[in-house]
């Protein structure tokens, strides 16, 4: 795999890849739920005391059996090394070359911002530089831009735009783009569903040694023969894909090493592979790393490291990290206490329909913390959190309703539905 100027290709996979991973490994990687003893409030309006959070067991991989084996891999599969920070001089040189139109530098600069090598992820800048290189025909930049559209990261999600850029990259032989284009055709995302077209692209990617495409074809064969893949075979595919730079595969094999699914349990390998995915800016891996340092799970407990990983995941738009980082600002854990920062983070997570953040946002508006008091807006967010199954929000909403007029409740409900009362 080409790594211009020492940068990883940004293997920021599309959400359609996750659909496959969820089929064969139910939740192999951290999800949007809270895990471990992440910061959380004791009640809707009292944020200063932390309860003991229940530890959520990582999801297991479905038990399967099959004689299918991974194909020979012609793609160099040397285990990727973690990205290293670059000097200010190197960054300025990269920017200068990118501005001058060098497509390799443009794609590398996109990777720099997408992975947060400067300390913070900036998806808008990442898209800007991916687009600059993609429009000049650089295939990996076209793939990277396609994944941003497929995930809605730094741009509004647009499956048709994703297909457009996956197609241009795939036609130039990029195996990751070929695999993802196959998924788009298989799922009917941005194009009319077409299994024959999907299989064509899966086969082309598999012939190049793309382990995820090989896994897709192996799963189809296993289904036809009624002989599901074993956990050991899944682990072999994921390890191969992880070595090729797929961040979701890195997170998946990390989870398998952590739980001993298809491989011998190995905490160091689990951390290694999650770190690899986090280095590429994968939001779920970044979140998992934050939780790992927050809990001291296999590493020394380090709140500063937890904050850094939460911040990157929050920058990447991961709602659970936005909420947890908000709570750390409320509680002053690893950061200086700042309700203004917490409010911004809760708003971002609430806009993604994250119920705990919606409840906290309601609390801030009800009490006028870091914002003007607005009981109607508070009711609006409590009601949205309640609709998403948050029992504390339901109690807060019911209590607040005693202080509002019917017209105010009607206005709050209209705001929740995104229309004028």
N, C-alpha and C positions, 0 to 999 in steps of 0.2 A: 504494500500500500504506500503510495507516495506521501511523504511527510515534508512538505516544503518548509525550508527555514527552521527545521526542528519543531514544527507545529503538527499536532494531530489533525487529520481530517476530522471535521466536526460530524461525528456519526450520531447526530441528533435524530433518532428514528422517528417516524411518523406514528401517530396514534393507532394506525391500522396494524403496525407491528405488535403493539400491546395486545390487540385482540387475539393474535396467534399465541402470544405468551400466556395469556390468561386461559386459553383452551388447554394447553398442555401442562401448565404449571400454575395452578390457581394462586395468583398473587405472589410469584417468586420475587420479590423486591418490595420495598416499603410502599405502602399505599398512603392515601390522604388521611387515614385515621391517626389518632394519637397513639403513640407506643411508649412503653417504659414510663419513667417518671417525668414526662415532659411538663413544663409549667402549665398549670391550669387554675382557674379560680375556685374558691370554695362555695361561692354563691353568685347570683347575678350581679349584685351591687357591692359585694365585699371582695375586693381583689387582692387583699394583702396576705391571705393565708392560703397555703398550698395544701391540697389534700393529697393523700397517697393515691396515685393512679394505678388502676389495674394494669398488669402487663399482658399485652395481647400476644398470643402465640403466633409466630409467622405461619402463613398458610402453607399447607403441605402440598406436595406434588401428587397428582393422581397416580395410583399404582397401575402399572402397565407392563405388558410383556410382549416381546416380538423379537424375531431373529434379524431384523433389519439393522444394518450397520452404516455408519457415515461413509460417504464416498471419499476417495482420495482427494486431498486438497492441494491444488497447484498454486494457490495464493500463499506467499510467504506468511508464516504464522508465528513469527517471533513474538513473545509476549511483550506488549507495548509497555514502555516505561512512563511513569507519571510525568505530566507536563511540568517543566521547571519555569519559574519566573524569569522574565527577560529583563535586561537592563534598560534604563531609560534611553540610552544611545541606540540599542537594538530596536526599541519600539519606534523611536523617531525615524530611524532608517526604514523600517517597515512601512510606516505611514507615508513617508516621502515616496517610496517606490509604488505604493498603492495609489497615491494621488496622481502619480505620473502614468498610471494605467497598467502597471504590471499585474496580470491576472493572478499569478501565484501569490504575490504579496497581498492582493485584495482578499483572496480566499483565506489566507493565513490570518489577516487582520479580522476578518469575520469570525474565525475560530477563536481569536484572542478575546473578543467581546462576548461571544456565545459561551465560552468556558469560564469567563471571569478571571482570566489570568492576571488582570490588573488589580484584583481584589473584589471587584463588583461585576456582576453580569449586566450587560447592556444589550438587550435584544434588538432595540431599534438600530443601534450602530452595526450590530452583526448583520441584520437584514440589508442595511445600506451597502455594506461591502460585499456580501454574497451576491447581491443583485448586480453590482458593478462588474464583477467577474463573470457572472452567469450570462449577462447580456453580451459579453465578448466571447461566449461559447465555451468557457471553462467547465468541464463536465462535473467535477466534484462540487464546485460552487453551485451549479444548477441543481444538483442533488440536495445540497444543504439548504438552498432557497426553497426547494419543494417541501422539505420537511418542516420548515417554518410555516409555510402555508397550510400544510396538513395538520399541524398542531395548533395553529393560531398563536404562534409565539413571535411577538414583535410586529405582527401584522394580523388583520382580521382573518380568521380561518376561511379558506377558500379551496375546496377540493378540486375544482376545475383548474385553478392556477397550479395546485400541487401536481396534478396530472400533466399539465403542460410542461413543467420543468422536469419532472421525473422522466417524461418521454424524451425530452431533448438530451438529458444525461444518459438515459438507457440506450438510446440509439448510438451514442458514442462509446458504448461498452462498459459503463460504470455498473459493476455487479450489484451494488447496494441499490442503485436507482432501478435496475431491472427487477430486483426482488420486490421493491416497494410498488413499482408499477403493476406487477403481477397481483399484489394485494389489492390495489385500487380496482383492478378489473374483477377480481374475485368477489369483492365486496360491493361493487357497483357504486363506488365513491368517486364522484366527479366524471364518471363515464357510465354507460350502460353496462350492467354486469355481463361478463363474457368469459366463461370458464376456459374456453379454448385459447383465447388471447392471454388470459392469466397464466395458463400452463406454459404457453410459449415463453413468456418472460421468466417464469420460475426456472424453466429448463436452461435458458441461456445463462442465468445467474449461477445455477448449480454446476453447469459445465465449466465455469470459471473457478469453482471451488467455494462459492458462497455457502457457508454452513447453514444459514437460515433458510435459504432456498432448498438446500438438500433436506433439511428437516421438514419443510413443507411437503416436499414430494414423498419423503419417507412416511409421513403421517398419512398421506393419501393412500399409499400402498398398504400401510398397516390397516387402515380402515377397510379397504377393499378385501383384504385377506382375513379380516377379523382377528388380527394378532397385534394388539396395541404395543407401543414401544415401552420398553422397560425404563426404569429410572436411570439405570446405568447408561443406556443408549441416549436418553435425553441429556444426561450430563456430558456425554462425549460431544454431542452436537453443540450444546451451549458453550463448552470450553473452547471448541474450535471457533465458534462465532465470536466469543469473547476475545480470542487471540487475534481475530481479524478486525477488532475495533468496534463491534456493536455494543453500545453502552447497556442496552436492555439485557443482552446476553451476559454481559459482565455482572450485572446486578443479579441475574437469575442464577449463574453459577456460584456467585457469592453466597446467595441464600442456600443453595444446595450444600456448599461446604459448611455453612453454619449449622445446618440441621442434619448433615450426614445423609442426604438423599441422593442415592446413586453414586456417591463418593464417600470416602472416609471423612468424618468430621474434622475440620481443620480451621480453627478460628483465625489463624494468620492468613490463610488463603482467602477466607471469606472477606476479611478486611482489605486484603490486597485488591480483590476484584471490585469490591464496592468503591474503593479509592480510585481505581482506573475509570469507572463510570462517572464518578464525581468529578474527576479531572477534566472530563469532556463536557461538563455542565449538565449532566443528566439530573433533572430536578429530584426524582425519587431517590437516587443515590446520594445526592447532597443532603436530602432530608434524613436519610438513614445514618449518614456520617454524623450529622448534628446530634441525633438521638444517641448514637454510640458514645460520643464525648460527653454528652449531658449526663448519661447514666454511668459512665466509666465501664462500659461493657467490653472487656477485652483490651481496653486502653486506659491510661490514667484519666480520671475525671477531669475535664478541662472546660470550664464555662466559656472561656474566650474562644476556644476552637469551636464549641457548639454554636456560639453566636455567629462566627464567621461562616460556618456551613449553612446555618439557618438563613443568614443574610443573602447568600448566593442563591439558595433555593427560592427564597422570597422574591429576589430580583427576577428569577426565571418564571415567576408566576405561580409557584406551588402554594396552594391555599393553606394547607396544613402548616407549612413552615411560616407563612405570613401570620397565621394566628398564634403559633407558638412563640415566634419572635416578638409579637405584640405583647404577649404575656410576660416575656422576659423584661421588656421595657417597663411594663406596669410594676413588676416585682423588683426591678433593679438587679436581676440575676445576670452577671457577666457584662452588664452595661449600666450606664448611669440611668436612673429612673427617668422616664419621659412619657407622660400620658399623651403628649402631642404626637410622638412617633408611634405609640401604640394605636392611637386613633386612625392614623393613616394606614397602618398595616391591617387593622380590623376591617377598614372600609374595603381594601383590596380583596381580602378573603370573603367578606360578606357579599361582594359583587359576584363572587363565584359560587354563591349559594352555600357557603360553609356555615352551618347553623350556630356553632359556638361563637364564631366571630359576629354573626348577626345579633346574637344575644348580648354580647359585650358592647356592640355598637349601640344597641338599645339602652343599655345601662349608662353609657356615656352621655347620650342625649337626654336621658331622664334626669340625670344629676348635674348636667352642665359641666362635665369635666372635659377640659381641652377643647370645648366648643360651646356655643350658646345653647342654653337649655331649650329643648324643643320636645314637648311631650307627645305631640302628634308624630314626629319623626321617630321617637322612642317606641311608640306603639307600633308603628309601621315595621320596624326591625324585629321587635319581639314577635309580631304576628308571623313574619316570614320564617323566623327560627322555629316557632311553634309548628308551623305548617311542615317544617322539615323534621319534626319529631323530637325537638328539644323540650323536655318536660319543665326545666327551670324557666325557659322562655314563656311557656304556657302559663305558669303561675305568675310571672312578672306581668304578662299581658293582662291577665284577669284582674290583678291588683290595680294596675294602672287604669283600667277601664272605668274604675269607680271615680277617677278624677277627671274624666273627659266627658264632654257632651256627645250625644249621638252624632251630631254633625262632624265633630272632630274625629270620631272613630271612623265615620264614613270617608273623611278626607285621608286618614291614615291608610285605610284599606285601598283607596284609589291609588295612593302613592306606591303601595306594595305591588299593585298590578301594572304600574308604569303608565298611568293615565291621569289626566286632570279630574278632580272630583266634579 
